[in-house]
Amino acid sequence: MSNVVYLHGQPAPVAQFLRIGNSGYRPLEQFLHAGQLPYRRFVVDAGVFKRQTDLISALQQDGRELVLDTDVAQLSVVGRYQGVAKGAPWADPNGMLTPTHFRIGNNEFDLTGKISRFVVQNRIKRVLAPAHLLSGSTDGWFSIDRAACEDLRRELDRSGGQDVAIDYPLLTSSASFNNVAQRREFVKAVGSLPIDSIWLWISNFGSNATAAAVRKYISAARDFHPLGKPVISDCVGGLSASAILAFGGAGGIVHGMASQEQFKTSSWHKAPKPPDPDEKRGGNDRFFLLPGIDRLLKPEQVNMLMEVAGGRRLLSCNDPRCCANGFEDTKRDPKGHYLPQRALQCDTISKIPEPRRAHDFVTNTLAGADRLARQAAKLRVADSSVLDLLERNASRIDRLRAVLENLQETEENSTRSLAFPPPTAANMVRKRDRN
C-alpha cells in the first residue's frame, strides 16, 4: 500500500491494543525479535508485571507503547483478588481492597502514590485509572474512582510523571450502559476528569454479541463523543469489534491473544471454588481462529471441519504472512496465525477514509463473512454440536448484516470517536497544555 495516494489526507488509523495476559505470552518476544509482531500497543497487568519484565523491556526498547492496568477492579472483588492480580504492588495481603484503601490522605496504604511511583520507575507512559466494576451510575464506587483518578494525576505530577497519560476505564453492565439516564450520568461525571481517553468495559458484551447488542453499543458509545476524548472498546473482538470501529463508535479496540474478546463478570462476586486435586491443570485449550466466519474454535472442532469435504478449501488460512502452507501452519502455531489476522481487520479499516468505513465494512467485510458462514453451515459435519454451532453462527452474521445495513443507511452522518493519538503526540500535547 506504499504507492497509495490519499487525495484528502491519509485516514486516521484505528488503535489496536493487545492484552498480554497472564499465560501464553512467552511467544510474543520471539515474534517481536523475528519482526512478526504487528501490534504497536500493549496492555500489561500490574499483577504479572514482575515476571514479564523481559518481554516488557523488549517492547519498550522497540518503541512499542505500554498501558498499565492497575488490576484494582479485580483486587476489590471476592472472586478475583486472590488470583494473579494479587501480584500487584498495591494489593493488600490481608484481603480485598475496600473504600478505606482509597481514602485520600490515607498515607498508611498510599494506593495512588504506589501506583504513580511504580509507573514512573518503570517508564510507563499510559496508565488506566484505578476503577471498579459498577452496578450502575449510582454505585458508591463511582465517586471513589473519580476521586482516585484526580489524586493519581496529582501524584504522577508530584513524582515526575507529568508526561504520563491517564485513561479512564468504565466497567459496567450492558443494562446500565444502554440505559439513557445512567449513561448520561456516566458521561457527565467523567467529562471533567484529567484523562486522555475513555475505555469501555461492558459486561456480557463481546465477539459473540447479538446484532441488536452491537447496534445498541455503537449508539451508546456515541454519547461519549462530545467529551472530545477518544473512546476505546476493551475486551471486544471479531466482527463486533470491527463494526464498532467502522461505524466510529470507538477509535480503538483491546483484546488478548485468542482470549479476552468478551467481558464476562459472572464469577467476579462469587468466592472461587477450592481447587479440585483430581482436576487436570495446565491444560487450557488452545483456540484456533477462523477469521472468515468470525469464530474461535477448539482444536478438535477445527480438525473436524478440515476433514470434511470442502472444509479445508473453504475455511483454512493461506495468508503468506502467517500460513503460507495453509492449515498446517495454523495448527503448528495458532498464535502466529491469530495475531496477524486480527491485526489485518484493523489495518483494513484504517486504510478506508472515515466517511466510507461503515459502507465498506457492510458491503465487503460483512457480506463476505455472511456468504462464507452460510457455506460453512452446509458442510456435512458428523458432529451435531459443531453443525449446530455453524448454523447459529451463520444466523448471527446474517442478522448482523441486516441490522448494520439499516444503521448505515439511517445514521450515515453520525459522530465518530476521535482517533487515538500516537504516544509522542499525546505527551507533547500534555506538556504544552500545562505550560
Summary of the structure (lengths in Angstrom):
residues: 435
radius of gyration: 21.8
end to end distance: 39.7
largest distance: 68.2
contacts: 1400
relative contact order: 0.12
helix: 47%
strand: 12%
